[in-house]
Amino acid sequence: MFGEWLAALPGWLVWGVAAGVVASAGVASVFLAANRLFPDPPARSGGPDQGSLRREAEIREYLRRIDERFVEDVDLDGTRVAFYLPERNVALTFDVHAYFAIRDDEDGADRVILCEHEMPGRHLGRRLPFEVPDVHLGPDPAASSPVASAFDTLELPTTADEESVERAYREKVKETHPDQGGSREAFSAVREAYATALEHASEDGATDTERVPRRRSTRGRGSRRP
């Protein structure tokens, strides 16, 4: 019965259906083989994402800046917390369930802090139940100033005097001058650093806070300028 019905169909239709079946089977075989040869990486189940790791690093850095001793990943009365301050009896957690579990304990409201993953680490001080010193998180603004960079290029402290600046400049010129195998970029950077450092060099042992930038006359100092 089936053979008679199949024989009644046009030949082009039979061959078309057969070719489609063979092509589908071939594509499925390719995908199956590729999945076995190149399996997808296993998903991280329960592990911290990049946002959590970044917030933990910020909180860790903040606690170190305020000189507060802490322990990480602590079991506190059967509840795991991310950070624990043993000298303050204060816990820090990202888990809402852990937060409410500790709050339900006696005096728990004063010893657990909920830290959202979106909260920058520098905002932790506002939530701690004790006074914390005012600290700056991030690079030191003074260290990234043009003046500090100029002294750093000459490998000098920012308290260096004029003679030290000029001596360091002469040594750097020997290393970076194009005629000595250096590059024009490095030589130009040294010259700019010299001009800036000389403008802010200390006099009579003045400290950074006592130093006042000043203009110097170039009269009579042509031999000392680059």
N, C-alpha and C positions, 0 to 999 in steps of 0.2 A: 504493500500500500504506500509506504513512504518512498520506496524506490520509484513507483509510477508517478507519484506527485513531484519528486525531484527531477525525473526525466522530462516532465512537462514544462519545467521552468526554462527560460532562455539560458543558453550556455554562458553568455557574458555575465549574467547575474550570479550564476553559481560560482564562476571563477572570481568574481569581484568579492563575494562574501568570503570565499576561502582565503583570498589574499589578505583581506582585512583581519581575519582571525590569526593568520600566521604573523602578520605585522604586529598585532597587539601582543601576542605571546613573546615575540622577539624583544619588544620594548620593555615588557615586564621583566624579562630575564636580565636585560641590561641593568635596570634599576636595582634588581635584587642583588646582582653581582657587585655593583658599585657600593651598595650599602654594606655589604660584607667586607669589601676591601677597604673602604674609607668610612668607617662608622662615625656618627656624630659624637662630639665630645660629651661626656656625661654631664648632666646638669648638676649644679651645686645645690644640694638640698640642705637647707638649714644653715648654710655658711653665710658669713657676712658679705654684703655687697661692698662696692667701692665707696659708696657714701658712708656706710657705717665705719669702715676702716679709716676714712679721712676724719670723721668726727672723733673717733677714739684717739687718733694721733693728736688732734687739736686739744682735746681734754687732757691727754697725757702731758703735752707740752705746757699747758696752762698750769697744771698742778705742780710741775717742776719749777715754773717761773715764780710761783708764790711760795715755793719751798715747803710744800705740803706732802707729807709721806703718804703713799697710797699702795694698795695691792690690787691686782687685776684678777678678774674672773674668780670671784670668791663665792663660796656657799655660805649664805647668811641665813641661819635658822631654816634651812631646807630650801632656800630660794637663791638662785644664781643671780649675781649682780656683776656689772661690767667693772666697776671700780669701788673700792672700799677704803675709807680714810680711818684707820684704826685709832688715831689719836683724837678724832672728833666723833667717832661712832656714827659716821655718815656714809650712806651708800649711794652710788650713782648707777642708774640703770636706764636702758633704752626700752625695756619690756614693760608694757602697761600692766600686764598681769602681775609681774613681780612688784611693781610699784604699789598696787593696791593690796597685795598680800602682806607687804611689810607695813604699810600704813594701818592695817587692821590690828597689828600688834600694839602692845602698850608702848606709848611714846614713839610709835612708828612714824607719825607725821613729821617729827623733827629730825629724823635720821635717814630719810630716803629722798632723793631728788630724781625726778623724771627728766631725762634729756632726750629731746626729739632729735631725729637724724638731721633735721634741717637747721638745728640751732648751732651757730658757730661756737667754737670752744671758748672764745673770749667772753661770751655772755654767761658763762657758768658762774662767775663771781656774783652775779645779781641774785642767784638762787641759793647759794650756799648759806646756811644758817649761822654764819660767823663772819666776822670782818676779815677782808682779804686786802692785801696791798694792791695799789694801782700799778699794774704792769702793762707793758706794751708787747703784743704778740705780732710777730713778723720781723722783717729786717729792720735794723737800727737806722732811722732816717739820717743820722749824722754820718753813718758809715757809707751811705750811698750818695753823699753830697759831692759836688764837683771838687771842693777843696780837699776832702778826704781822699777822693780818687786820685787827685794830683800827687799828694804825698805818698799814696800807695804805689803809684807808678814809679816814683823815685825810690821806693822801698825805705821810706822814712816815717817816723811817727809824726802826728800832726803838731807836736810840740817842738819840732826841729827848728833851729835858728837858721839865719841866712847863710852862714858859712857851711853848715851841713847840707843845705839845699844846693848850693853851688858845687860843693864837692861831689855830691851824689849825681848832679847833672853831668859833670865832666866824665864820670865813670860810665854813665848810661850812654853818653854820646859815643864813647869808644865802642860800645857794644852794638849800637843801633845805626850808626852812620852808614849810608849806602856804600861809601868807599871802603868801609871795614867789613863788608858782607852783610850789613843790615838792610832793612827795607825802609822805603820812604814813609810808609804808614807808621811804623814804630818810631822812626826818627821824629816825625811830626808830633806824635803823641808825647814824646819825651820833652820836646820844646814847649808844647802847650802846658804840660804838667809843670815844667820849670817856671814858666811865667806866673802860673796860678799859685804855686807853692811859695815863690819868692814874694808875691804880693801879700801872703798870709803868714809868712815866717815869723816866729816869735822873736821878741827882743828882751834882753835882760831876764830870761827865764820865765817869761809870761806864760801862763797856762792857757788852755783852750777858752775858758770862760772869761779870762782877762784880755785876750787878744782882740784887737779891733782892726779890721781890714783897713789898709791905708794906701794911698797913692804915693809912689816913690818917683822922684825926679830921675829921669834917665841921664841927666847931665853928668858927665864925668864917669859914667858907668858903662860906656859903650863896649869896653873890652870884656865886661862881665856878662853882657847880654848875649844870647845866642846869635 
